[in-house]
Structures are given as C-alpha cells and as structure tokens.
Amino acid sequence: MARFDPETYVRYRIAYPPSVFEGLRPWVGSIGGTSGIRAADLGAGTGYSALSLIRALPVSKLVLIEPDPSMLEVAVQTLADVESQIEYRVASGEDSIEDLEVDLVLAASSWHWMDPARSLEVIRKVLRPGGVFFVVEYQFPKLEGLGDVNEWVRREFNLRWRAEGQRPRGSLFELTESVRCAESFSQRGSLRVEHTLEFTLEEFVGVIRSQSRYLAYEARLDESLRLRERERMLEALRLLWGGRANVPGSYSLEGYWFVKRWG
C-alpha cells in the first residue's frame, strides 16, 4: 500500500482557496516581471495547492516535487488543462534539486514531513535572491456544539495514530523557527484566515482519513486491520454525532512567507 491514498485526498481533502496566495502579489511583479514567476511545490501531493497557486498568481513554470508516485499521477490529471509549463519530479524536499532556479518555493501542508535543516539548504540553493519561500497549513476543523467529537479526534491523532517515537508537530510558527533564524532569509509576511463549512458524518470521517498522520498510520496496518480501524472510527463518531445531519465547523489557514536575502 502507498503511504498516502490519492483517491481519499481527491474526494475529501480540504483545498486551499486561491485567496491564500493573494498576499504574495506585491512581490510577483518585482520577482517575475511580466512573464510570470517560476515556482516549485515541495510535497505537491495531488496538485490541488499548485492549482490554487496558478489560479491566484501568474506562473510561467511550475515544478511539482512529490515523493509518492501515485500522488503525482493524480497531480498530472489535476493540472492537465493548465497552460503554464508544468514539470513533475518524484523526489522529496530533502533531495538534491539544485538544477532548479525559481522565484517561489511552496510547501503546503508538507513542511512538517521534511528535515528542516536539509530542506532549507536545498531551498536556499534553488531560490533566486529576492525570491519567496511560502509555508502554509490548515488546522484540523473544529465542529460547533460537538466538543466530544473534537476531543475524540484530538486524542486519536495525538495518541493512537501517532507513530512510535514521533514528537508532537507543534504550531506552524514553531515548525518554521529554523527559517526565521536563518541568515539567508527574512520573514516578510504572515496570514491567518478562518473558514467555515458544514460536514455530514461521512464527510467528516473522510477528512480524517485524508490527513497525513492517519494515512501514514493506516499504511502500517494490513488490510484486515485497516478495515477494522475504519469501522471502529465510524462507530465511535456515529455515537458522538447523535443523528445530526449537517454540522457546522471551522478551520484556520496559517502561513508565513520568507524572502531570500541578496548577497
């Protein structure tokens, strides 16, 4: 079984709206000129963050870098109608990709999987002076009026589904501390956006199953145990859901962008 499940990602993963990238507009003209920017998406997954990026900003070339070939196959389909020049590479954020020279490096819900020191050195090499490294993630949705469900999810993510020896990931601010302290970069902006939406029980379970930590947990199980785990989760949440139809929820998008210094 692949580490991640592209079908679950496509069906349930919460997407990044193009508005997430609008804060980068002041830099686009100075970096990319009239022809548009060249960008690399680290941990590109199924290509949905890349699609939002292209819809928000003028991108002349985009390189999707993803270690899971099955995810990258879906990304090819996601971006099939995009007119920008697209390149796909099966690689990780720590791999040697120094042949690239880009104006923007994006890490959307992928930075927490990477080795910060090694990845930052790669980013420093491929990013042009004045270029931007943009890190963005979303917090798992919280349901209104269903605190028991929120607590169940928090407990499962932090205890049952966490790999042995895996440390708590911390906030995105903490995860990007190494970038903030790096001499080659200066922090230029941040964002925090609240979004609201409604979930059926099936959709909420699907969002859980699209999360990286849960998918990595499933990948450690054989087929029978995976099915039993899904049944256990559905039964537990059904009891806590209490027969409700659509339940409102909210989630936060958080991001930071850093500019590579000249010289």
C-alpha beads as a LAMMPS data file, in Angstrom:
LAMMPS data file: protein, C-alpha beads

263 atoms
262 bonds

1 atom types
1 bond types

-500.0 500.0 xlo xhi
-500.0 500.0 ylo yhi
-500.0 500.0 zlo zhi

Masses

1 110.0

Atoms # bond

1 1 1 0.000 0.000 0.000
2 1 1 1.235 3.519 -0.838
3 1 1 1.944 5.756 2.096
4 1 1 -0.905 8.068 1.121
5 1 1 -4.194 7.395 -0.650
6 1 1 -4.721 9.678 -3.685
7 1 1 -8.415 8.772 -4.018
8 1 1 -9.142 9.827 -0.440
9 1 1 -7.168 13.043 -0.945
10 1 1 -9.133 13.956 -4.054
11 1 1 -12.513 13.201 -2.525
12 1 1 -12.169 14.655 0.968
13 1 1 -9.022 16.737 1.412
14 1 1 -9.748 20.351 2.326
15 1 1 -8.467 22.525 -0.504
16 1 1 -6.518 25.769 -0.301
17 1 1 -8.514 28.649 -1.797
18 1 1 -6.622 30.854 -4.280
19 1 1 -7.068 33.762 -1.837
20 1 1 -4.354 32.174 0.337
21 1 1 -1.753 33.345 -2.185
22 1 1 -3.015 36.892 -2.669
23 1 1 -0.650 38.249 -0.018
24 1 1 2.242 37.388 -2.336
25 1 1 1.053 39.720 -5.091
26 1 1 3.264 42.672 -4.043
27 1 1 6.347 40.549 -4.776
28 1 1 5.203 38.967 -8.033
29 1 1 5.904 41.952 -10.271
30 1 1 9.362 42.585 -8.872
31 1 1 10.340 38.906 -8.899
32 1 1 8.845 37.510 -12.075
33 1 1 8.273 40.575 -14.202
34 1 1 5.643 40.465 -16.914
35 1 1 6.354 36.839 -17.862
36 1 1 5.265 35.430 -14.500
37 1 1 7.100 33.605 -11.756
38 1 1 8.842 30.255 -11.735
39 1 1 7.784 28.120 -8.794
40 1 1 8.479 24.783 -7.113
41 1 1 5.896 22.988 -4.971
42 1 1 7.540 20.729 -2.359
43 1 1 5.371 17.815 -1.290
44 1 1 2.896 18.699 -4.014
45 1 1 0.549 15.777 -3.326
46 1 1 -2.320 15.603 -5.812
47 1 1 -1.635 19.097 -7.148
48 1 1 -4.530 20.989 -5.561
49 1 1 -2.375 23.599 -3.822
50 1 1 -0.475 24.079 -7.091
51 1 1 -3.749 24.600 -8.946
52 1 1 -4.814 27.294 -6.470
53 1 1 -1.411 28.947 -6.821
54 1 1 -1.750 29.113 -10.602
55 1 1 -5.283 30.498 -10.320
56 1 1 -4.107 33.231 -7.949
57 1 1 -0.766 34.324 -9.435
58 1 1 0.867 34.479 -12.878
59 1 1 3.058 31.371 -13.012
60 1 1 5.132 30.761 -16.127
61 1 1 6.684 27.495 -14.927
62 1 1 5.863 25.170 -12.050
63 1 1 7.792 22.124 -10.837
64 1 1 5.839 19.685 -8.666
65 1 1 8.072 17.676 -6.326
66 1 1 6.403 14.736 -4.577
67 1 1 7.957 11.535 -3.155
68 1 1 4.865 9.352 -3.725
69 1 1 4.474 8.436 -7.440
70 1 1 0.772 7.568 -7.024
71 1 1 0.044 11.063 -5.723
72 1 1 1.988 12.640 -8.569
73 1 1 -0.015 10.635 -11.116
74 1 1 -3.166 12.310 -9.819
75 1 1 -1.446 15.707 -9.896
76 1 1 -0.834 15.239 -13.623
77 1 1 -4.598 14.864 -14.083
78 1 1 -5.352 17.793 -11.764
79 1 1 -3.213 20.157 -13.837
80 1 1 -3.963 18.671 -17.244
81 1 1 -5.713 21.823 -18.528
82 1 1 -3.279 24.335 -17.071
83 1 1 -1.492 26.430 -19.670
84 1 1 1.617 27.091 -17.578
85 1 1 4.670 24.938 -18.192
86 1 1 4.489 22.047 -15.705
87 1 1 7.219 19.615 -14.693
88 1 1 6.796 16.629 -12.352
89 1 1 9.521 15.038 -10.241
90 1 1 9.391 12.066 -7.897
91 1 1 11.575 13.398 -5.087
92 1 1 11.419 14.698 -1.529
93 1 1 12.091 18.143 -0.141
94 1 1 15.499 16.979 1.035
95 1 1 16.573 15.647 -2.369
96 1 1 19.165 17.336 -4.493
97 1 1 17.301 19.537 -6.985
98 1 1 19.952 22.205 -7.377
99 1 1 19.460 22.307 -11.146
100 1 1 16.339 24.382 -10.499
101 1 1 16.249 28.161 -10.244
102 1 1 12.888 29.512 -9.095
103 1 1 11.249 32.650 -7.736
104 1 1 8.898 30.889 -5.327
105 1 1 9.071 27.702 -3.269
106 1 1 5.768 26.484 -1.826
107 1 1 5.299 23.988 1.000
108 1 1 1.571 23.422 1.590
109 1 1 0.934 21.028 4.498
110 1 1 4.243 19.330 3.757
111 1 1 6.897 21.147 5.774
112 1 1 6.211 19.041 8.877
113 1 1 7.274 15.914 6.918
114 1 1 10.664 17.338 5.964
115 1 1 14.010 17.607 7.704
116 1 1 14.158 21.395 8.270
117 1 1 17.924 21.823 8.029
118 1 1 18.398 19.704 4.895
119 1 1 15.317 21.052 3.144
120 1 1 16.155 24.666 3.926
121 1 1 19.611 24.225 2.405
122 1 1 18.019 22.893 -0.794
123 1 1 15.534 25.777 -0.838
124 1 1 18.342 28.297 -0.333
125 1 1 20.173 26.897 -3.364
126 1 1 17.228 26.829 -5.788
127 1 1 15.613 30.141 -4.775
128 1 1 16.759 33.300 -6.519
129 1 1 17.775 36.284 -4.345
130 1 1 14.597 38.178 -3.561
131 1 1 12.558 35.021 -4.072
132 1 1 9.928 33.797 -1.643
133 1 1 9.604 30.637 0.436
134 1 1 5.933 30.254 1.407
135 1 1 4.822 27.752 4.065
136 1 1 1.094 27.266 4.669
137 1 1 -1.045 24.731 6.528
138 1 1 -4.530 24.404 7.935
139 1 1 -5.642 23.256 11.346
140 1 1 -7.995 20.307 11.507
141 1 1 -11.634 21.522 11.561
142 1 1 -13.426 22.002 14.856
143 1 1 -17.147 21.249 14.995
144 1 1 -19.629 23.591 16.661
145 1 1 -21.571 22.063 19.521
146 1 1 -19.761 18.728 19.327
147 1 1 -16.917 19.116 21.780
148 1 1 -16.899 15.358 22.403
149 1 1 -16.121 14.751 18.721
150 1 1 -13.363 17.378 18.737
151 1 1 -11.804 15.800 21.821
152 1 1 -12.055 12.283 20.354
153 1 1 -10.257 13.410 17.192
154 1 1 -7.553 15.241 19.171
155 1 1 -6.910 12.187 21.327
156 1 1 -6.748 9.780 18.396
157 1 1 -4.371 11.956 16.392
158 1 1 -2.035 12.520 19.321
159 1 1 -2.096 9.038 20.842
160 1 1 -3.423 6.251 18.652
161 1 1 -2.397 7.420 15.187
162 1 1 0.972 8.931 16.004
163 1 1 3.930 6.776 15.037
164 1 1 6.123 5.414 17.805
165 1 1 8.732 7.986 18.701
166 1 1 7.012 10.711 16.655
167 1 1 7.074 14.001 18.501
168 1 1 4.104 16.376 18.594
169 1 1 4.379 18.525 15.490
170 1 1 3.841 21.847 17.259
171 1 1 2.438 25.003 15.704
172 1 1 3.448 26.170 12.236
173 1 1 5.207 29.123 13.873
174 1 1 7.358 26.679 15.837
175 1 1 7.936 24.490 12.774
176 1 1 9.261 27.455 10.785
177 1 1 11.565 28.720 13.523
178 1 1 14.638 27.442 11.666
179 1 1 13.692 29.533 8.617
180 1 1 13.035 32.578 10.755
181 1 1 16.503 32.270 12.316
182 1 1 18.354 31.561 9.063
183 1 1 20.723 34.295 7.924
184 1 1 19.735 33.789 4.286
185 1 1 16.049 34.609 4.875
186 1 1 13.919 37.358 6.349
187 1 1 10.245 36.976 7.256
188 1 1 8.105 39.376 5.242
189 1 1 4.536 38.345 5.894
190 1 1 2.038 36.029 7.508
191 1 1 -1.605 35.110 7.214
192 1 1 -4.304 33.579 9.338
193 1 1 -7.691 33.055 7.743
194 1 1 -10.769 31.455 9.288
195 1 1 -13.077 29.383 7.103
196 1 1 -16.451 27.891 7.957
197 1 1 -18.193 24.949 6.342
198 1 1 -20.649 22.159 7.120
199 1 1 -19.991 18.431 7.396
200 1 1 -22.051 15.308 7.173
201 1 1 -20.723 12.432 9.245
202 1 1 -19.389 10.768 6.088
203 1 1 -17.572 13.948 5.020
204 1 1 -16.042 14.462 8.447
205 1 1 -14.774 10.875 8.549
206 1 1 -13.402 11.378 5.037
207 1 1 -11.490 14.493 6.107
208 1 1 -9.927 12.495 8.938
209 1 1 -8.926 9.750 6.530
210 1 1 -7.333 12.308 4.195
211 1 1 -4.958 13.564 6.891
212 1 1 -1.314 12.648 6.503
213 1 1 -0.922 11.263 10.004
214 1 1 -3.928 8.973 9.693
215 1 1 -2.903 7.760 6.233
216 1 1 0.605 7.045 7.486
217 1 1 -0.955 5.112 10.375
218 1 1 -3.115 3.034 8.001
219 1 1 -0.072 2.265 5.879
220 1 1 1.403 0.415 8.859
221 1 1 -1.604 -1.933 9.071
222 1 1 -2.559 -4.927 6.987
223 1 1 -5.831 -4.902 5.043
224 1 1 -7.976 -6.533 7.715
225 1 1 -6.724 -4.181 10.427
226 1 1 -7.307 -1.156 8.189
227 1 1 -10.933 -2.153 7.680
228 1 1 -11.409 -2.787 11.383
229 1 1 -9.885 0.589 12.235
230 1 1 -12.250 2.378 9.834
231 1 1 -15.246 0.563 11.294
232 1 1 -14.136 1.415 14.829
233 1 1 -13.760 5.087 13.928
234 1 1 -17.128 5.282 12.182
235 1 1 -18.935 3.569 15.049
236 1 1 -17.360 5.834 17.676
237 1 1 -18.111 9.015 15.735
238 1 1 -21.648 7.933 14.853
239 1 1 -22.455 7.619 18.552
240 1 1 -20.997 11.052 19.299
241 1 1 -22.626 12.597 16.202
242 1 1 -26.043 11.748 17.597
243 1 1 -28.071 11.517 14.407
244 1 1 -27.377 15.073 13.255
245 1 1 -27.385 15.866 9.542
246 1 1 -25.048 18.730 8.645
247 1 1 -22.861 20.084 11.435
248 1 1 -21.108 23.477 11.093
249 1 1 -17.393 23.609 11.640
250 1 1 -14.460 25.933 11.151
251 1 1 -10.759 25.704 10.412
252 1 1 -7.845 28.107 10.274
253 1 1 -5.360 28.608 7.460
254 1 1 -1.971 29.794 8.664
255 1 1 1.000 30.764 6.558
256 1 1 4.362 32.542 6.602
257 1 1 6.484 33.768 3.751
258 1 1 10.182 34.429 3.818
259 1 1 12.341 36.315 1.317
260 1 1 15.824 35.159 0.387
261 1 1 18.285 37.931 1.076
262 1 1 20.549 39.380 -1.602
263 1 1 24.250 38.741 -1.331

Bonds

1 1 1 2
2 1 2 3
3 1 3 4
4 1 4 5
5 1 5 6
6 1 6 7
7 1 7 8
8 1 8 9
9 1 9 10
10 1 10 11
11 1 11 12
12 1 12 13
13 1 13 14
14 1 14 15
15 1 15 16
16 1 16 17
17 1 17 18
18 1 18 19
19 1 19 20
20 1 20 21
21 1 21 22
22 1 22 23
23 1 23 24
24 1 24 25
25 1 25 26
26 1 26 27
27 1 27 28
28 1 28 29
29 1 29 30
30 1 30 31
31 1 31 32
32 1 32 33
33 1 33 34
34 1 34 35
35 1 35 36
36 1 36 37
37 1 37 38
38 1 38 39
39 1 39 40
40 1 40 41
41 1 41 42
42 1 42 43
43 1 43 44
44 1 44 45
45 1 45 46
46 1 46 47
47 1 47 48
48 1 48 49
49 1 49 50
50 1 50 51
51 1 51 52
52 1 52 53
53 1 53 54
54 1 54 55
55 1 55 56
56 1 56 57
57 1 57 58
58 1 58 59
59 1 59 60
60 1 60 61
61 1 61 62
62 1 62 63
63 1 63 64
64 1 64 65
65 1 65 66
66 1 66 67
67 1 67 68
68 1 68 69
69 1 69 70
70 1 70 71
71 1 71 72
72 1 72 73
73 1 73 74
74 1 74 75
75 1 75 76
76 1 76 77
77 1 77 78
78 1 78 79
79 1 79 80
80 1 80 81
81 1 81 82
82 1 82 83
83 1 83 84
84 1 84 85
85 1 85 86
86 1 86 87
87 1 87 88
88 1 88 89
89 1 89 90
90 1 90 91
91 1 91 92
92 1 92 93
93 1 93 94
94 1 94 95
95 1 95 96
96 1 96 97
97 1 97 98
98 1 98 99
99 1 99 100
100 1 100 101
101 1 101 102
102 1 102 103
103 1 103 104
104 1 104 105
105 1 105 106
106 1 106 107
107 1 107 108
108 1 108 109
109 1 109 110
110 1 110 111
111 1 111 112
112 1 112 113
113 1 113 114
114 1 114 115
115 1 115 116
116 1 116 117
117 1 117 118
118 1 118 119
119 1 119 120
120 1 120 121
121 1 121 122
122 1 122 123
123 1 123 124
124 1 124 125
125 1 125 126
126 1 126 127
127 1 127 128
128 1 128 129
129 1 129 130
130 1 130 131
131 1 131 132
132 1 132 133
133 1 133 134
134 1 134 135
135 1 135 136
136 1 136 137
137 1 137 138
138 1 138 139
139 1 139 140
140 1 140 141
141 1 141 142
142 1 142 143
143 1 143 144
144 1 144 145
145 1 145 146
146 1 146 147
147 1 147 148
148 1 148 149
149 1 149 150
150 1 150 151
151 1 151 152
152 1 152 153
153 1 153 154
154 1 154 155
155 1 155 156
156 1 156 157
157 1 157 158
158 1 158 159
159 1 159 160
160 1 160 161
161 1 161 162
162 1 162 163
163 1 163 164
164 1 164 165
165 1 165 166
166 1 166 167
167 1 167 168
168 1 168 169
169 1 169 170
170 1 170 171
171 1 171 172
172 1 172 173
173 1 173 174
174 1 174 175
175 1 175 176
176 1 176 177
177 1 177 178
178 1 178 179
179 1 179 180
180 1 180 181
181 1 181 182
182 1 182 183
183 1 183 184
184 1 184 185
185 1 185 186
186 1 186 187
187 1 187 188
188 1 188 189
189 1 189 190
190 1 190 191
191 1 191 192
192 1 192 193
193 1 193 194
194 1 194 195
195 1 195 196
196 1 196 197
197 1 197 198
198 1 198 199
199 1 199 200
200 1 200 201
201 1 201 202
202 1 202 203
203 1 203 204
204 1 204 205
205 1 205 206
206 1 206 207
207 1 207 208
208 1 208 209
209 1 209 210
210 1 210 211
211 1 211 212
212 1 212 213
213 1 213 214
214 1 214 215
215 1 215 216
216 1 216 217
217 1 217 218
218 1 218 219
219 1 219 220
220 1 220 221
221 1 221 222
222 1 222 223
223 1 223 224
224 1 224 225
225 1 225 226
226 1 226 227
227 1 227 228
228 1 228 229
229 1 229 230
230 1 230 231
231 1 231 232
232 1 232 233
233 1 233 234
234 1 234 235
235 1 235 236
236 1 236 237
237 1 237 238
238 1 238 239
239 1 239 240
240 1 240 241
241 1 241 242
242 1 242 243
243 1 243 244
244 1 244 245
245 1 245 246
246 1 246 247
247 1 247 248
248 1 248 249
249 1 249 250
250 1 250 251
251 1 251 252
252 1 252 253
253 1 253 254
254 1 254 255
255 1 255 256
256 1 256 257
257 1 257 258
258 1 258 259
259 1 259 260
260 1 260 261
261 1 261 262
262 1 262 263
